[in-house]
Amino acid sequence: MPVVQISTWPIKNKVALQTMMEEITRVVHQTSGAPLDKISVFVNEIPPSHWADAGISGSDPDFRERSRRLSYEDDR
């Protein structure tokens, strides 16, 4: 029984979320041969304040730039 877990920031467009889960299920079915009723997809929506890249919180106003740092020296 394949179980796919996705962690993402909140997805506001529920139609897009449903489409994503359906497409993931389709690909798992096609590539593994698992029956559709045995494939589970879980989406964990995590608020930006509970997510960090390179130690920078997703709620930081400069997240896009600062989260690309490669070392702590890059913060200077």
C-alpha positions as CSV (number, residue, x, y, z in Angstrom):
1,M,0.0,0.0,0.0
2,P,1.8,3.2,-1.2
3,V,1.6,6.1,1.2
4,V,2.7,9.5,-0.1
5,Q,3.2,12.3,2.3
6,I,3.7,15.9,1.2
7,S,4.6,18.8,3.4
8,T,3.9,22.2,2.0
9,W,2.9,25.7,3.0
10,P,-0.9,26.2,3.0
11,I,-2.5,25.8,-0.4
12,K,-5.4,28.3,-0.7
13,N,-6.7,26.9,-4.0
14,K,-8.6,23.7,-2.9
15,V,-9.2,22.7,-6.5
16,A,-5.4,22.8,-7.2
17,L,-4.9,20.8,-4.0
18,Q,-7.4,18.1,-5.1
19,T,-5.8,18.0,-8.6
20,M,-2.4,17.6,-7.1
21,M,-3.5,14.6,-5.0
22,E,-5.3,13.0,-7.9
23,E,-2.3,13.4,-10.2
24,I,0.1,12.0,-7.6
25,T,-2.2,9.0,-7.2
26,R,-2.3,8.6,-10.9
27,V,1.5,8.5,-11.2
28,V,1.9,6.1,-8.3
29,H,-0.7,3.8,-9.8
30,Q,1.0,3.9,-13.3
31,T,4.5,3.4,-12.0
32,S,3.9,0.9,-9.3
33,G,0.8,-0.9,-10.5
34,A,-0.8,-0.5,-7.1
35,P,-4.6,-0.5,-7.1
36,L,-6.1,3.0,-6.7
37,D,-7.9,2.1,-3.5
38,K,-4.6,1.1,-1.9
39,I,-2.9,4.5,-2.6
40,S,-3.0,7.1,0.1
41,V,-1.9,10.7,-0.2
42,F,-1.5,12.9,2.9
43,V,-0.9,16.7,2.6
44,N,0.5,18.4,5.7
45,E,0.0,22.1,5.4
46,I,2.6,23.9,7.5
47,P,2.3,27.6,8.3
48,P,5.4,29.6,7.1
49,S,6.2,30.5,10.7
50,H,6.7,26.8,11.4
51,W,9.0,26.2,8.4
52,A,12.6,27.2,7.9
53,D,15.2,26.9,5.1
54,A,18.8,27.6,5.9
55,G,17.6,28.4,9.4
56,I,15.4,31.3,8.2
57,S,11.7,31.2,9.1
58,G,9.3,31.2,6.2
59,S,7.6,34.2,7.8
60,D,10.7,36.3,7.6
61,P,10.0,39.2,5.2
62,D,13.3,38.6,3.5
63,F,12.9,34.8,3.3
64,R,13.4,34.4,-0.4
65,E,16.8,36.1,-0.3
66,R,18.0,35.0,3.1
67,S,17.0,31.3,2.8
68,R,19.5,30.9,-0.1
69,R,22.5,31.5,2.1
70,L,25.1,28.8,2.1
71,S,26.9,29.7,5.4
72,Y,26.3,31.9,8.4
73,E,28.9,34.3,7.0
74,D,26.4,35.1,4.1
75,D,24.3,37.0,6.7
76,R,26.8,39.8,6.9
